[in-house]
């Protein structure tokens, strides 16, 4: 079986969606509940209607397109998120939205109505680029994982609550529970890889069998501020020196474990940030990931042990909290198998791999059988206007997606 995907349509959709929030020559700046976001979701709704799907919007602004099946039962769903980094590129999230629309449109035109209902979705938010505590607002709403207090306690840099932002685009935060779904049986998200593996191996497509665990620590290390010259080295309670040792130690845990373990310190704040003073306090972030449940538990435990030990030896106080703590997601073998068979039947080269980035699929996995398909990223770039996936690679990935959807729904 060959599934023919219109490359010109894919390219047109990519370029047209990128107009909403265009930033520079190739960038996109499209945060949730902004005017650019509204325009993008309106465009998605129009494309879903053109594809012959029944369109609706839920309580958080996710946009759905439905191709009704001949039999009752759970739906087979594909989609991704429409918001971007600040700035991001044209492909992260957006290509998965476009892929779902194109795949359902192609299947309807080539094979007619499915046995099981198929749906495409453009999720309202995933990046936490406006509201840093939101991550996965769209998929969390689908699984019923948004607390009532979050709509007012989560605020952007300007102090606007996410509830206020919702109301500004005509959404009622009190209706959020209505967005929850319990009728999604299978879910496949197409996404750009965001890394270099496929390009290094000369492959257009990856079939994802696991998604990494993600734990974000915000760590506060407190010592004592002193004069940089008058206080001898002996007796200093220097949190920046402690931070330097901790940084080397926790990153060393990932280096010693080897791939696919990764650890990143991405943000550091020093108080007071003066050239002639020992600091009082260092606050920093630690991002620790691994896709294997046992390995990531050991990784986190070892890193926490080292942080406590170093702080104690240096006479420093240490504390932390974890605003993001996603467990690893092992994809459903049957869905992974459907993707592999789709690639093989259509003679599209691929490899099985894990995802080192987090995705909405991790949330949906609590309610449905899930997997992902990756499209190759040029130079492994993402979260930047420089990210790029060729039309040819996008089409190859969409053909794999459509083939798996065909197996599951037809």
Long-range contacts (C-beta under 8 A, 24 or more apart in sequence): 1-345, 1-346, 1-403, 1-406, 2-346, 3-106, 3-107, 3-110, 3-346, 3-399, 3-402, 3-403, 3-406, 4-106, 4-110, 5-102, 5-103, 5-106, 5-395, 5-398, 5-399, 5-402, 6-102, 6-106, 7-391, 7-392, 7-395, 9-102, 10-98, 10-99, 10-102, 10-391, 10-394, 10-395, 10-398, 11-391, 13-47, 13-98, 13-101, 13-102, 14-90, 14-91, 14-94, 14-95, 14-98, 14-391, 14-394, 15-90, 16-43, 17-43, 17-44, 17-82, 17-90, 17-94, 17-97, 17-98, 18-90, 18-94, 21-84, 23-87, 23-385, 24-87, 24-385, 25-385, 26-89, 26-90, 26-385, 26-386, 26-388, 27-87, 27-88, 27-89, 27-384, 27-385, 28-84, 28-87, 28-88, 28-89, 28-90, 28-94, 28-385, 29-84, 29-86, 29-87, 29-88, 30-82, 30-83, 30-84, 30-88, 31-83, 31-84, 31-86, 31-129, 31-130, 32-61, 32-83, 32-124, 32-125, 32-129, 32-130, 32-131, 32-134, 32-137, 32-162, 32-165, 33-61, 33-124, 33-130, 33-162, 33-165, 33-166, 33-168, 33-169, 33-171, 34-130, 37-82, 37-83, 37-124, 37-169, 38-169, 40-82, 41-82, 41-122, 41-124, 44-82, 44-97, 44-101, 44-122, 47-101, 48-101, 48-120, 50-105, 51-101, 51-104, 51-105, 51-108, 51-120, 52-105, 52-108, 53-104, 53-105, 53-108, 53-120, 58-141, 58-178, 58-179, 59-141, 59-171, 59-172, 59-175, 59-176, 59-177, 59-178, 59-179, 60-124, 60-125, 60-137, 60-138, 60-141, 60-146, 60-166, 60-171, 60-176, 60-179, 61-124, 61-138, 61-166, 61-169, 61-171, 62-121, 62-122, 62-123, 62-124, 62-138, 62-141, 62-142, 62-179, 63-121, 63-122, 64-119, 64-120, 64-121, 65-101, 65-104, 65-119, 65-120, 65-121, 66-117, 66-118, 66-119, 67-104, 67-107, 67-108, 67-113, 67-114, 67-117, 67-118, 67-119, 68-113, 68-117, 69-113, 69-114, 69-115, 69-116, 69-117, 69-118, 69-409, 70-113, 70-114, 70-115, 71-115, 71-116, 73-116, 73-117, 73-185, 74-116, 74-183, 74-184, 74-185, 74-186, 74-368, 75-116, 75-117, 75-118, 75-119, 75-183, 75-184, 75-185, 75-186, 76-114, 76-116, 76-117, 76-118, 76-119, 76-185, 76-186, 76-187, 76-188, 76-405, 76-408, 76-409, 77-118, 77-119, 77-120, 77-121, 77-184, 77-186, 77-187, 77-188, 77-364, 77-368, 78-103, 78-104, 78-118, 78-119, 78-120, 78-121, 78-187, 78-188, 78-189, 78-190, 78-401, 78-405, 79-119, 79-120, 79-121, 79-122, 79-123, 79-189, 80-122, 80-123, 80-126, 80-189, 80-190, 80-191, 80-359, 80-360, 81-122, 81-123, 81-124, 81-125, 81-126, 81-127, 81-138, 81-360, 82-122, 82-123, 82-124, 83-124, 83-125, 83-126, 83-127, 83-129, 83-130, 84-127, 84-129, 85-127, 85-129, 85-383, 85-384, 86-129, 86-130, 87-384, 87-385, 88-127, 88-129, 88-382, 88-383, 88-384, 88-385, 88-387, 89-381, 89-382, 89-383, 89-384, 89-385, 89-386, 89-387, 89-388, 90-387, 90-388, 91-192, 91-377, 91-382, 91-387, 91-388, 91-389, 92-127, 92-191, 92-192, 92-194, 92-382, 92-383, 92-387, 93-123, 93-126, 93-127, 93-191, 95-190, 95-191, 95-192, 95-375, 95-389, 95-394, 96-189, 96-190, 96-191, 97-121, 97-122, 97-123, 98-394, 99-190, 99-394, 99-397, 99-398, 99-401, 100-190, 100-401, 102-398, 102-402, 103-398, 103-401, 103-402, 103-405, 104-405, 106-398, 106-402, 107-402, 107-405, 107-406, 107-409, 107-410, 111-406, 111-410, 114-409, 114-410, 115-409, 115-410, 116-185, 116-408, 116-409, 116-410, 117-409, 118-405, 118-409, 119-184, 123-360, 126-359, 126-360, 130-156, 130-165, 131-155, 131-156, 131-162, 131-165, 133-323, 134-162, 135-324, 135-358, 136-360, 136-362, 136-363, 137-162, 138-360, 139-360, 139-361, 139-363, 139-364, 140-363, 141-176, 141-179, 141-180, 142-179, 142-180, 142-181, 142-184, 142-363, 142-364, 142-367, 143-180, 143-181, 143-363, 143-364, 143-366, 143-367, 144-177, 144-180, 145-363, 145-366, 146-176, 148-176, 151-176, 181-367, 182-367, 184-364, 184-367, 184-368, 185-368, 185-369, 186-332, 186-335, 186-368, 186-369, 186-370, 186-408, 187-361, 187-364, 187-365, 187-368, 187-369, 187-370, 187-371, 188-335, 188-339, 188-370, 188-371, 188-372, 188-373, 188-401, 188-404, 188-405, 189-359, 189-360, 189-361, 189-364, 189-370, 189-372, 189-373, 190-372, 190-373, 190-374, 190-375, 190-397, 190-398, 190-401, 191-355, 191-359, 191-372, 191-373, 191-374, 191-375, 192-374, 192-375, 192-376, 192-377, 192-382, 192-387, 192-389, 193-374, 193-375, 193-376, 193-377, 193-380, 193-382, 194-356, 194-357, 194-377, 194-380, 194-381, 194-382, 194-383, 194-387, 195-356, 195-357, 195-377, 195-380, 195-382, 196-377, 196-379, 196-380, 197-351, 197-353, 197-380, 198-351, 198-353, 198-374, 198-376, 198-377, 199-376, 199-377, 199-378, 199-379, 199-380, 201-351, 202-349, 203-349, 203-350, 203-351, 203-376, 204-348, 204-349, 204-350, 204-375, 204-376, 204-392, 204-393, 204-396, 204-397, 205-343, 205-348, 205-349, 205-350, 205-373, 205-374, 205-375, 205-376, 205-393, 205-396, 205-397, 205-400, 206-350, 206-351, 206-352, 206-353, 206-373, 206-374, 206-376, 207-336, 207-339, 207-340, 207-343, 207-350, 207-351, 207-352, 207-353, 207-371, 207-372, 207-373, 207-374, 207-400, 208-331, 208-336, 208-352, 208-353, 208-354, 208-355, 208-371, 208-372, 208-373, 208-374, 209-330, 209-331, 209-336, 209-352, 209-353, 209-354, 209-371, 210-291, 210-292, 210-328, 210-329, 210-330, 210-331, 210-354, 210-355, 211-291, 211-328, 211-329, 211-331, 211-354, 211-355, 211-358, 211-359, 211-361, 211-362, 211-372, 212-260, 212-262, 212-289, 212-290, 212-291, 212-296, 212-328, 212-354, 212-355, 212-356, 212-357, 212-358, 213-289, 213-290, 213-291, 213-293, 213-296, 213-326, 213-327, 213-328, 214-287, 214-288, 214-289, 214-324, 214-325, 214-326, 214-358, 215-287, 215-288, 215-289, 215-296, 215-300, 215-322, 215-324, 215-325, 215-326, 216-285, 216-286, 216-287, 216-322, 216-323, 216-324, 216-325, 217-285, 217-286, 217-287, 217-288, 217-320, 217-321, 217-322, 218-283, 218-284, 218-285, 218-320, 218-321, 218-322, 218-323, 219-246, 219-283, 219-284, 219-285, 219-286, 219-307, 219-318, 219-319, 219-320, 220-281, 220-282, 220-283, 220-318, 220-319, 220-320, 221-246, 221-281, 221-282, 221-283, 221-284, 221-311, 221-316, 221-317, 221-318, 222-280, 222-281, 222-316, 222-317, 222-318, 223-278, 223-279, 223-280, 223-281, 223-314, 223-315, 223-316, 223-317, 224-278, 224-280, 225-272, 225-277, 225-278, 225-279, 225-280, 226-277, 226-278, 227-276, 227-277, 227-278, 228-275, 228-276, 228-277, 228-278, 229-276, 231-278, 236-278, 237-278, 237-314, 237-315, 237-316, 238-278, 238-279, 238-314, 239-279, 239-280, 239-281, 239-282, 239-316, 240-270, 240-278, 240-279, 240-282, 241-314, 242-282, 242-310, 242-311, 242-314, 242-316, 243-268, 243-282, 243-284, 245-310, 245-314, 246-306, 246-307, 246-310, 246-311, 247-284, 249-303, 249-306, 249-307, 249-310, 250-286, 250-288, 250-303, 250-306, 250-307, 253-299, 253-302, 253-303, 253-306, 254-288, 254-299, 257-290, 257-295, 257-299, 260-289, 260-290, 260-291, 260-292, 260-354, 260-356, 261-289, 261-290, 261-295, 261-299, 262-287, 262-288, 262-289, 262-290, 262-356, 263-287, 263-288, 263-289, 263-299, 263-303, 286-320, 289-356, 290-328, 291-328, 291-354, 291-355, 291-356, 292-328, 293-327, 293-328, 293-330, 296-328, 324-358, 326-358, 326-362, 327-362, 329-361, 329-362, 329-365, 329-370, 331-361, 331-365, 331-370, 331-371, 331-372, 332-369, 332-370, 332-371, 334-369, 335-369, 335-370, 335-371, 335-404, 335-408, 336-371, 338-371, 338-403, 338-404, 338-407, 338-408, 339-371, 339-373, 339-400, 339-401, 339-403, 339-404, 341-403, 341-404, 341-407, 342-399, 342-400, 342-401, 342-402, 342-403, 342-404, 342-406, 342-407, 343-400, 343-403, 345-403, 346-399, 346-400, 346-403, 348-396, 348-399, 348-400, 350-400, 357-382, 371-404, 373-397, 373-400, 373-401, 373-404
